[in-house]
């Protein structure tokens, strides 16, 4: 059985983001994990009704509760970390996921440095990902490859969330000594 994976991203906020998310990212991930999609946990109708009735805060807190419940139901979390600064909600989901014991992974193909020297993104985000046993991947193909390895012996699916992925760069020797 494929591991359950919460996909943290800001991609549902824009037309272009939704297109990439629905047409590229999710289909690639669905080959190697059971996707838990937070963008499907709240309907457009719920948002319209909350806006019409002035219940913005109530709905926002309900969305946060649903997302936290969805994260807790998973074994791994994948975070879309593109942009000069990763999305604050995505960063919060990474921290929460790592805090409740998920193995967290990031996708960052952006060529720009974001955060402190020596890390791909903000030091705290990267620290949470690495401490959880995950890695930040530099391509979608690399991410899919890393996640595909999780179902094997010692992976997340076999250990209930305690398997660690290689933190070696994508061009590193994949031998056990290089991990």
N, C-alpha and C positions, 0 to 999 in steps of 0.2 A: 504494500500500500504506500502511496506517495505521501510524504510529510505535508501537513497543513502549513501553509505559508501566508502570512498577512503581508500585503503589498502596500507599503507606506509611500505616498507621493502626493504632490499638489496637482497632479495631471488632470484631475476632474474639473478644475476651475476654468479651463479655457477650451475652445474648440480644437485648436491644434494639439493641446495636451491630451484631450480625450481621444483624438484620432490615433496618436502614437500609442496611448495606453491600451485602447481596444484592438487596434490593428497589428501592433508590433509586440509590445511588452507582454501583455497577458498571454497571447498565443504562444510565445516562446517559453514562458514560465510553465504553462499548462502541460508541457511535455515532461516536466521533471518534478513538479510539486502540485499539490491540491491547493489552488489559489483561493484565498479568502480576500474578497474585494470590498474594502470599506466604502467605496463609492456606490455600491449596490445596497447598502444598509439603510439608506434614507432616500425617499422618493422626492421627485420634483414637486409632486402634489403636497407633500408635508411641508416643504420649504415655502411654497406659495401660501398655504393656509397659515403658517406661522407669521409670515410677513403681513398678511391681510389682517390678522388679529393682534398684532403687536407682541407676539410671543417669541421674539428673536432669541432672547437669553435662554428661555426654557428649551427651545429646540437645540440651541448650541450645546447646552449641557447634556441633553439626551443623545446627541450625536457623539459627544465625547464618551459617554457611558457605553454606547453601543460599540464604539471603536475599542475601548478598553476590554470589553467582554470578548470581542473578536480576537484581539491580540492574545488574551489569556487562553483562548481555545486552540492556539497554534503551537507548533514546535519551532518554527523559524519565522524570521521577518526579513523581507527584502525592502530596502529603502532606496528610492530614486533621489540621488544627491547632486543633481546638476545645478548649475548656476553659480554666480559669484559667491553667494551665500545660500546654503541649503535652506529649504523651506522650514520655518520654525515649527509647524505642526509635525512635519516628517521627523525633525530632530527630536521632538518630544516623544513621538512614537518609538523611535530607536531607543531612547533612554528608558522608557517604560518597558519595552520588550526585553531589553537586556536585564532590567531590574527584576522582572518576573521569571527570568531563566531561559528565555528564547535565545537561540543562536541567531545572531543578526548579520546580515550581509548588506553591502552597499553597491550601487551602480553609479559610477562617476566617469563619464567619458569626456567631460569638459577639460580643455587643455589649460585653462587658467588655474593658478593656485588659489585656494580658498582656505584661509586659516593660517596657522603658524607654520614656520619653516619645518620641513621634514615630514609633514602629514598632508594627506590629500584634501582633507576638509578640516573643519574646526576640531581642535585637539580632543575635546570631550566626546564628540560624535565618534571619531575614529577610535578613541580609547574604549568606549562602550562596545563597539563592534568587535575589536580585537579581543577584549576581555571575555566576550561572550563565546569566543571560539570561531568567529566569522572573519571575513575579509572584505575589503573594498575592491571591487572588480573594475577594470578599465574598459571593458566592452560587454555588451549583452551576451555575446558568444562565450566569453570567459565565465560570466555569471551562471549561465545555463550549464556549462561544463562542471563548475564547482558544485552547483546544486544537484546535478545528476549523480555525482559521486556520493551524495548523502544517504541514498537508499541502501548502500552496501554495508558490509560488516563494519561496525564501529561508527556508522553515520548517525545522524539525528534520528532517523526512523527506527534504527535498531536500538538506540540507547535512550530514547525518550527525551531528546534535547541536549544531551551532553557531548555529542560528537563535535570534533573541531575540524574546520576546513583549513587548508593550507593558507598561510599568510604570506607565502612567497610571491614575488612579482610574477606576472604572467609569462615572462621569458626565462624564469629560473628553472633549474634542474628539478624535475618532479620527484626525485628519489626521496625515500624517507629521511635521509640525512639532511636534506635541504629544508625540512619543515620546521 
